[in-house]
Amino acid sequence: MLVQIMTLRHQATHSNMAEQKPVMQQPGQQPPPAQQPPGQPYAGPPPGQPNAGPPPGQPMQYYNYGQAPPGAQPPAYGQPQSYGQPMQPQYGQAGVVIPMNIPGQPQVVQWMSRPEAIPGCPPGLEYLTQIDQLLIKQQIEILELFTGWEMANKYKVLNNQGQQVFFAAEESETCERQCCGPNRGFNLHITDNSGQEIIKCTREFKCCVGCCWCANADGCAHEIAVEAPPGTIVGYVRQEQSCWTPHYSIRDANHEPVLNVKGPCCVMNGCCWDQEFIVWSKDWSAEVGKLSKQWSGFAKEYFTDADNFGITFPMDLDVKMKAVMLGAIFLIDFIFFEQKQNNR
């Protein structure tokens, strides 16, 4: 009996020594969890330690792969997710990513935002209160380029920052375009970025026009009427009598002269330099602005009739006269530069 008791004590001593023996931690191995008091469930590693769970008393949360935790904002549709590093904003913008035009992809048209309404200003002409320069680009018509069939003209009107302000589209008879060429009558509808028609330019067909010596007669003078908004005439552009150099007058709604336009002595279609039409005051005492036909390059000038024009005027000029000057550009284009160059 005594031998049996001694044997049991020896086994218990060896068992306690085995439990108190320290465990050697291997490199890269996580430390063993701390001892929990008897009778309590395991609460996980203490906060701040690797693989730490939620505080005691709160359940463990599990998420599927790719699922964001509650409260996290998912990325916008179509935007790539960033891994490791946040998306960097563009220079000068706080947290705003600006889409850029990618080479080989269609360019995004950037329109000028419409200013607020101004008392006394015709609706839609608020754009012109913030502008002292305009660039007019005529679009190339592929069918006209290859067949010589005269198509209705289309223009993009841009500001000096490259933002599109207006879009102009010609409305005319097909027979007049083919038979009368640049002397045809037309309606030019000018719209803003919302598609609303802001300005309308109207030119009536006249049989005997073009001679500067006979331009003192209304039936022999080129003329275009400008409406803003459509239905309300704000001014006219009329050819004036001259000996050689082109001469035009910019008039108000009552046909009273406001400004004068004088062109170069020799206007050549397809020449390799800019051709300028200077805008003068009513009494010819001061230069007010300029209408210019810009050189577009040999291939474009020779094979197409798509032209580029520029307008400069004072910032404080009446917006109605700015709209009439825009109409003067279209009239000058039809008189001098609307030729079937692709039939050469």
C-alpha positions as CSV (number, residue, x, y, z in Angstrom):
1,M,0.0,0.0,0.0
2,L,2.8,2.4,0.9
3,V,4.6,1.6,-2.4
4,Q,1.4,2.4,-4.3
5,I,1.0,5.8,-2.6
6,M,4.7,6.8,-3.4
7,T,4.2,5.8,-7.0
8,L,1.2,8.1,-7.3
9,R,3.1,11.1,-5.7
10,H,6.0,10.6,-8.2
11,Q,3.7,10.7,-11.2
12,A,1.9,13.8,-10.0
13,T,5.2,15.7,-9.5
14,H,6.4,14.9,-13.0
15,S,3.0,16.0,-14.4
16,N,3.3,19.4,-12.7
17,M,6.8,19.9,-13.9
18,A,5.7,19.2,-17.5
19,E,2.9,21.8,-17.2
20,Q,5.3,24.5,-15.9
21,K,8.0,23.9,-18.5
22,P,8.4,27.0,-20.8
23,V,7.6,26.5,-24.5
24,M,10.3,27.7,-26.9
25,Q,8.8,30.0,-29.6
26,Q,10.0,29.4,-33.2
27,P,10.9,32.3,-35.5
28,G,7.8,33.8,-37.2
29,Q,5.5,31.9,-34.8
30,Q,2.7,33.8,-33.0
31,P,3.0,33.8,-29.1
32,P,0.6,31.4,-27.3
33,P,-2.5,32.9,-25.8
34,A,-2.5,34.0,-22.2
35,Q,-3.9,31.8,-19.5
36,Q,-7.6,32.3,-18.8
37,P,-9.1,32.1,-15.3
38,P,-10.7,28.8,-14.6
39,G,-14.4,28.6,-15.6
40,Q,-14.3,31.5,-18.1
41,P,-14.4,31.2,-22.0
42,Y,-11.5,32.1,-24.0
43,A,-11.5,35.9,-24.9
44,G,-8.7,35.9,-27.5
45,P,-5.5,37.9,-27.4
46,P,-5.5,41.2,-25.5
47,P,-6.1,44.4,-27.5
48,G,-3.1,45.7,-29.4
49,Q,-1.7,42.3,-30.0
50,P,-1.7,40.5,-33.4
51,N,-4.9,38.8,-34.3
52,A,-6.7,40.7,-31.6
53,G,-10.5,40.2,-31.6
54,P,-13.3,42.4,-30.6
55,P,-13.7,43.6,-27.0
56,P,-15.1,41.1,-24.5
57,G,-18.8,40.7,-24.8
58,Q,-19.0,41.6,-28.5
59,P,-19.4,38.9,-31.2
60,M,-16.7,38.3,-33.8
61,Q,-17.7,39.8,-37.3
62,Y,-16.9,37.9,-40.5
63,Y,-17.0,39.4,-44.1
64,N,-16.9,37.7,-47.4
65,Y,-14.0,38.3,-49.7
66,G,-14.3,41.6,-51.5
67,Q,-17.1,42.8,-49.2
68,A,-16.5,46.2,-47.5
69,P,-17.0,46.6,-43.7
70,P,-20.2,48.4,-42.6
71,G,-19.9,52.2,-43.1
72,A,-17.3,52.0,-45.8
73,Q,-18.1,53.8,-49.1
74,P,-17.8,51.5,-52.2
75,P,-16.0,52.9,-55.2
76,A,-18.0,54.6,-57.9
77,Y,-19.2,52.5,-60.8
78,G,-16.6,52.4,-63.6
79,Q,-13.7,53.7,-61.4
80,P,-10.8,51.4,-60.7
81,Q,-10.1,50.5,-57.1
82,S,-6.8,51.7,-55.6
83,Y,-4.8,49.1,-53.8
84,G,-2.2,50.3,-51.3
85,Q,-2.1,53.9,-52.3
86,P,-5.0,56.4,-52.6
87,M,-5.9,58.1,-55.9
88,Q,-4.0,61.4,-56.3
89,P,-6.0,64.5,-57.2
90,Q,-5.0,66.7,-60.1
91,Y,-3.0,69.8,-59.5
92,G,-5.0,72.7,-58.3
93,Q,-8.0,70.6,-57.3
94,A,-8.7,69.4,-53.8
95,G,-9.7,65.8,-53.9
96,V,-11.3,66.1,-57.4
97,V,-10.1,63.9,-60.3
98,I,-10.5,65.6,-63.7
99,P,-11.0,63.2,-66.6
100,M,-8.3,63.8,-69.2
101,N,-8.5,63.2,-73.0
102,I,-6.7,59.9,-73.9
103,P,-4.8,59.8,-77.2
104,G,-6.6,57.7,-79.8
105,Q,-9.9,58.2,-78.0
106,P,-12.7,60.7,-78.9
107,Q,-12.0,64.0,-77.1
108,V,-14.5,65.2,-74.6
109,V,-16.2,68.5,-75.6
110,Q,-15.8,71.0,-72.8
111,W,-18.6,73.5,-72.8
112,M,-18.5,76.9,-71.2
113,S,-20.9,77.0,-68.2
114,R,-23.8,79.4,-68.7
115,P,-23.6,82.5,-66.5
116,E,-26.6,83.8,-64.5
117,A,-29.3,85.9,-66.1
118,I,-28.5,89.6,-66.3
119,P,-31.2,92.2,-66.3
120,G,-31.6,93.9,-69.7
121,C,-29.4,91.3,-71.5
122,P,-31.1,89.1,-74.1
123,P,-31.4,85.5,-72.9
124,G,-28.4,83.5,-73.9
125,L,-26.1,86.4,-74.6
126,E,-24.8,86.3,-71.0
127,Y,-21.9,84.3,-72.3
128,L,-20.7,87.3,-74.3
129,T,-20.4,89.5,-71.2
130,Q,-17.4,87.5,-70.1
131,I,-15.7,87.2,-73.4
132,D,-13.4,89.5,-75.5
133,Q,-12.3,86.9,-78.0
134,L,-14.0,84.1,-80.0
135,L,-12.6,81.4,-82.3
136,I,-14.9,80.0,-85.0
137,K,-14.0,76.6,-86.5
138,Q,-15.9,75.3,-89.5
139,Q,-16.3,71.5,-89.5
140,I,-15.1,69.4,-92.4
141,E,-17.8,67.6,-94.2
142,I,-16.5,64.2,-95.5
143,L,-19.2,63.8,-98.2
144,E,-18.4,67.3,-99.5
145,L,-14.7,66.5,-99.4
146,F,-14.9,63.4,-101.7
147,T,-17.9,64.2,-103.9
148,G,-17.9,68.0,-104.2
149,W,-21.6,68.0,-103.2
150,E,-22.1,71.3,-101.3
151,M,-23.3,70.5,-97.7
152,A,-24.8,72.8,-95.1
153,N,-22.1,74.4,-93.0
154,K,-21.5,73.8,-89.3
155,Y,-19.3,75.8,-87.0
156,K,-18.0,75.5,-83.4
157,V,-17.6,78.7,-81.5
158,L,-15.0,78.6,-78.8
159,N,-13.6,81.1,-76.2
160,N,-10.0,81.8,-75.6
161,Q,-9.7,78.9,-73.1
162,G,-10.8,76.3,-75.7
163,Q,-14.3,75.9,-74.2
164,Q,-17.1,75.6,-76.6
165,V,-19.6,78.5,-76.3
166,F,-22.0,78.0,-79.2
167,F,-22.7,75.6,-82.1
168,A,-23.9,77.0,-85.4
169,A,-25.7,75.0,-88.1
170,E,-26.8,76.3,-91.5
171,E,-30.3,75.7,-92.9
172,S,-30.6,76.3,-96.6
173,E,-32.2,74.8,-99.8
174,T,-30.3,72.0,-101.5
175,C,-30.8,73.5,-104.9
176,E,-29.5,76.9,-103.8
177,R,-26.4,75.3,-102.3
178,Q,-25.5,73.5,-105.5
179,C,-26.5,76.2,-108.0
180,C,-25.9,79.5,-106.2
181,G,-22.9,78.6,-104.1
182,P,-21.8,81.3,-101.7
183,N,-24.6,83.7,-102.8
184,R,-27.3,81.4,-101.5
185,G,-29.7,82.5,-98.8
186,F,-29.7,80.7,-95.5
187,N,-30.7,80.7,-91.8
188,L,-27.9,80.1,-89.3
189,H,-29.1,78.6,-86.0
190,I,-26.7,79.2,-83.1
191,T,-27.3,77.1,-80.0
192,D,-25.7,76.8,-76.6
193,N,-24.6,73.8,-74.6
194,S,-28.2,72.9,-73.7
195,G,-29.3,72.9,-77.4
196,Q,-31.3,76.1,-76.9
197,E,-31.2,78.5,-79.9
198,I,-29.6,81.7,-78.8
199,I,-28.9,83.6,-82.0
200,K,-30.3,83.4,-85.5
201,C,-28.6,84.9,-88.6
202,T,-30.7,85.3,-91.7
203,R,-29.5,86.1,-95.2
204,E,-31.9,86.5,-98.1
205,F,-31.0,85.4,-101.6
206,K,-30.3,88.2,-104.0
207,C,-29.5,87.8,-107.7
208,C,-27.3,90.8,-108.3
209,V,-24.9,91.2,-105.4
210,G,-21.1,91.2,-105.0
211,C,-20.0,94.4,-106.8
212,C,-18.5,96.9,-104.3
213,W,-19.2,99.8,-106.7
214,C,-23.0,99.1,-106.7
215,A,-23.3,98.3,-103.0
216,N,-25.0,101.6,-102.3
217,A,-28.3,100.0,-103.6
218,D,-30.0,97.7,-101.2
219,G,-30.7,95.1,-103.9
220,C,-27.0,94.9,-104.8
221,A,-25.5,94.8,-101.3
222,H,-24.7,91.7,-99.1
223,E,-26.6,91.9,-95.9
224,I,-27.3,89.6,-92.9
225,A,-29.8,90.1,-90.1
226,V,-29.0,89.0,-86.5
227,E,-31.7,88.0,-84.1
228,A,-31.2,87.4,-80.3
229,P,-33.3,85.7,-79.2
230,P,-34.8,84.4,-82.5
231,G,-37.6,86.7,-83.5
232,T,-36.0,89.9,-82.1
233,I,-33.6,91.7,-84.4
234,V,-30.6,93.2,-82.6
235,G,-28.6,94.4,-85.6
236,Y,-27.5,94.0,-89.2
237,V,-24.3,93.6,-91.2
238,R,-24.4,95.4,-94.5
239,Q,-22.0,95.7,-97.4
240,E,-21.1,99.4,-98.2
241,Q,-20.0,101.0,-101.4
242,S,-16.3,101.2,-101.9
243,C,-13.8,101.5,-104.7
244,W,-11.7,98.4,-104.0
245,T,-11.3,97.4,-100.4
246,P,-14.2,95.5,-98.7
247,H,-16.2,97.8,-96.5
248,Y,-19.1,96.8,-94.2
249,S,-21.1,98.5,-91.5
250,I,-22.4,97.0,-88.3
251,R,-25.8,98.5,-87.5
252,D,-28.3,98.3,-84.7
253,A,-31.9,97.2,-84.9
254,N,-33.0,100.5,-86.4
255,H,-30.4,100.2,-89.2
256,E,-28.3,103.0,-87.7
257,P,-24.5,102.5,-88.2
258,V,-22.6,101.7,-85.0
259,L,-19.3,100.3,-86.2
260,N,-17.3,100.0,-89.5
261,V,-15.4,97.1,-90.9
262,K,-12.6,97.5,-93.5
263,G,-10.9,94.5,-95.1
264,P,-7.5,94.1,-96.7
265,C,-6.9,95.5,-100.2
266,C,-6.6,92.0,-101.7
267,V,-8.6,89.1,-100.2
268,M,-7.2,85.8,-101.4
269,N,-8.8,82.5,-100.8
270,G,-6.2,79.9,-99.8
271,C,-3.3,82.3,-99.2
272,C,-0.8,81.2,-96.5
273,W,-1.2,84.1,-94.0
274,D,-4.0,85.5,-91.8
275,Q,-6.3,88.0,-93.4
276,E,-7.6,90.7,-91.1
277,F,-10.8,92.8,-91.3
278,I,-10.3,95.7,-88.9
279,V,-13.3,97.0,-86.9
280,W,-13.4,100.8,-86.5
281,S,-15.6,103.1,-84.5
282,K,-18.5,104.9,-86.2
283,D,-16.4,108.0,-87.0
284,W,-13.3,106.0,-88.0
285,S,-11.3,107.6,-85.2
286,A,-10.4,104.5,-83.2
287,E,-9.8,100.8,-83.8
288,V,-12.3,98.8,-81.9
289,G,-11.6,95.1,-82.7
290,K,-10.7,92.7,-85.5
291,L,-12.2,89.9,-87.6
292,S,-9.6,87.6,-89.0
293,K,-9.5,84.6,-91.3
294,Q,-6.7,82.4,-89.9
295,W,-4.4,80.2,-92.0
296,S,-5.3,76.6,-91.4
297,G,-2.6,74.8,-93.3
298,F,-2.0,73.9,-97.0
299,A,-4.0,70.7,-97.1
300,K,-7.0,72.0,-95.3
301,E,-7.0,75.3,-97.3
302,Y,-6.6,73.7,-100.7
303,F,-8.8,70.6,-100.5
304,T,-11.6,71.9,-98.3
305,D,-13.6,75.1,-97.6
306,A,-13.5,74.5,-93.8
307,D,-12.0,77.7,-92.4
308,N,-11.0,79.1,-89.0
309,F,-11.9,82.6,-87.9
310,G,-11.2,84.8,-84.9
311,I,-13.0,87.8,-83.4
312,T,-11.6,90.3,-80.9
313,F,-13.7,93.1,-79.3
314,P,-13.7,95.1,-76.1
315,M,-15.0,93.4,-73.0
316,D,-17.4,96.2,-72.3
317,L,-18.9,96.3,-75.8
318,D,-22.7,95.9,-75.9
319,V,-23.5,92.2,-76.1
320,K,-25.9,92.8,-79.0
321,M,-23.1,94.3,-81.0
322,K,-20.9,91.3,-80.1
323,A,-23.6,89.0,-81.5
324,V,-23.8,91.1,-84.7
325,M,-20.0,90.9,-85.1
326,L,-20.4,87.1,-84.9
327,G,-22.9,87.3,-87.7
328,A,-20.3,89.5,-89.7
329,I,-17.9,86.6,-89.5
330,F,-20.4,84.2,-91.2
331,L,-21.2,86.8,-93.9
332,I,-17.5,87.3,-94.7
333,D,-17.0,83.6,-94.8
334,F,-19.7,83.1,-97.4
335,I,-18.6,86.1,-99.5
336,F,-14.9,85.4,-99.8
337,F,-14.0,81.9,-98.5
338,E,-17.0,79.6,-99.3
339,Q,-15.6,78.2,-102.5
340,K,-15.6,74.7,-103.9
341,Q,-11.9,74.2,-103.5
342,N,-12.3,70.4,-103.5
343,N,-13.3,70.6,-107.2
344,R,-9.9,71.9,-108.4
